[in-house]
Amino acid sequence: MKNLGQMMKQVQEMQGRMAEMQEKLGDLEITGASGGGMVEATLNGKGELKRMKIDPSLVVPSDAEILEDLIVAAVNDAKAKVDEKMQAEMSKFTGGLPLPPGFKLPF
């Protein structure tokens, strides 16, 4: 029972740290790019699109499809970077707590 009590204490501490981390991630901004940096998308740590920057040379009505593809690629690049950062931050908190494979936090 002592181990269970200790584990519950660790879980409570981890929940507090995770709430703090999630708040900080909301302020974090990560930029992804495509087209050699001609299109940039900036997301916050929650994956919300905050800014989009498009090189003016790409704004040609006849090339709208290319621009759309570059926007999607830039957003996906930024999202992948956000996910990578979140995984790194989460591993800091779960490092001392043995979790079953595939178990994800927050609950």
C-alpha positions as a printed NumPy array, in Angstrom:
array([[  0.   ,   0.   ,   0.   ],
       [  2.9  ,   2.33 ,   0.635],
       [  3.839,   2.208,  -3.062],
       [  0.261,   3.02 ,  -4.09 ],
       [  0.165,   6.036,  -1.781],
       [  3.497,   7.225,  -3.092],
       [  2.332,   6.742,  -6.682],
       [ -0.862,   8.725,  -6.027],
       [  1.213,  11.553,  -4.553],
       [  3.414,  11.532,  -7.67 ],
       [  0.328,  11.636,  -9.902],
       [ -1.062,  14.657,  -8.029],
       [  2.261,  16.472,  -8.272],
       [  2.486,  15.63 , -11.958],
       [ -1.041,  16.941, -12.58 ],
       [ -0.089,  20.279, -11.03 ],
       [  3.083,  20.51 , -13.105],
       [  1.166,  19.512, -16.249],
       [ -1.414,  22.256, -15.703],
       [  1.428,  24.745, -15.34 ],
       [  3.11 ,  23.371, -18.475],
       [ -0.108,  23.615, -20.502],
       [ -0.458,  27.248, -19.496],
       [  3.109,  27.936, -20.624],
       [  2.516,  26.093, -23.894],
       [ -0.322,  28.481, -24.679],
       [  2.272,  31.282, -24.722],
       [  4.791,  29.281, -26.754],
       [  4.929,  30.085, -30.47 ],
       [  6.485,  27.782, -33.06 ],
       [  6.856,  28.59 , -36.744],
       [  6.797,  26.093, -39.579],
       [  7.736,  26.919, -43.154],
       [  7.387,  25.675, -46.708],
       [  8.496,  26.808, -50.139],
       [ 11.961,  27.655, -48.888],
       [ 10.516,  29.984, -46.247],
       [  8.159,  31.763, -48.629],
       [  5.183,  30.629, -46.523],
       [  5.376,  30.58 , -42.738],
       [  2.744,  29.484, -40.24 ],
       [  3.046,  30.224, -36.525],
       [  1.104,  28.116, -34.04 ],
       [  0.945,  28.311, -30.279],
       [  1.685,  25.313, -28.08 ],
       [ -1.973,  24.312, -28.221],
       [ -1.813,  23.98 , -32.006],
       [ -3.818,  27.137, -32.737],
       [ -2.767,  29.129, -35.813],
       [ -1.63 ,  32.567, -34.646],
       [  0.035,  34.085, -37.735],
       [  0.488,  33.37 , -41.407],
       [  3.183,  35.05 , -43.503],
       [  3.136,  34.743, -47.291],
       [  5.812,  36.136, -49.577],
       [  4.078,  38.675, -51.873],
       [  5.599,  37.06 , -54.977],
       [  3.378,  34.024, -54.366],
       [  0.139,  36.005, -54.541],
       [ -0.703,  35.352, -58.192],
       [ -4.336,  34.477, -58.93 ],
       [ -3.397,  31.851, -61.508],
       [ -1.14 ,  30.071, -58.961],
       [ -3.705,  29.863, -56.151],
       [ -3.476,  26.062, -55.971],
       [  0.29 ,  26.18 , -55.388],
       [ -0.17 ,  28.781, -52.665],
       [ -2.863,  26.679, -50.997],
       [ -0.554,  23.64 , -51.003],
       [  2.291,  25.684, -49.497],
       [ -0.002,  26.995, -46.747],
       [ -1.096,  23.469, -45.844],
       [  2.546,  22.312, -45.812],
       [  3.64 ,  25.221, -43.585],
       [  0.816,  24.626, -41.095],
       [  1.572,  20.903, -40.991],
       [  5.272,  21.635, -40.453],
       [  4.459,  23.947, -37.536],
       [  2.005,  21.41 , -36.073],
       [  4.66 ,  18.671, -36.222],
       [  7.077,  20.948, -34.374],
       [  4.439,  21.751, -31.727],
       [  3.746,  18.03 , -31.233],
       [  7.474,  17.317, -30.935],
       [  7.895,  20.076, -28.336],
       [  4.883,  18.841, -26.363],
       [  6.242,  15.275, -26.318],
       [  9.593,  16.567, -25.049],
       [  7.898,  18.584, -22.304],
       [  5.642,  15.672, -21.313],
       [  8.593,  13.3  , -21.047],
       [ 10.106,  15.623, -18.432],
       [  7.05 ,  15.07 , -16.246],
       [  6.456,  11.388, -16.845],
       [ 10.119,  10.376, -16.689],
       [  9.918,   9.288, -13.055],
       [  6.484,   7.72 , -13.249],
       [  6.225,   4.286, -14.858],
       [  3.361,   4.436, -17.374],
       [  2.173,   1.54 , -19.513],
       [  3.117,   1.682, -23.226],
       [  0.667,   3.766, -25.224],
       [ -0.682,   5.522, -22.12 ],
       [ -0.925,   9.235, -22.848],
       [ -1.271,  12.222, -20.558],
       [ -3.153,  14.397, -19.9  ],
       [ -5.995,  12.032, -19.092]])
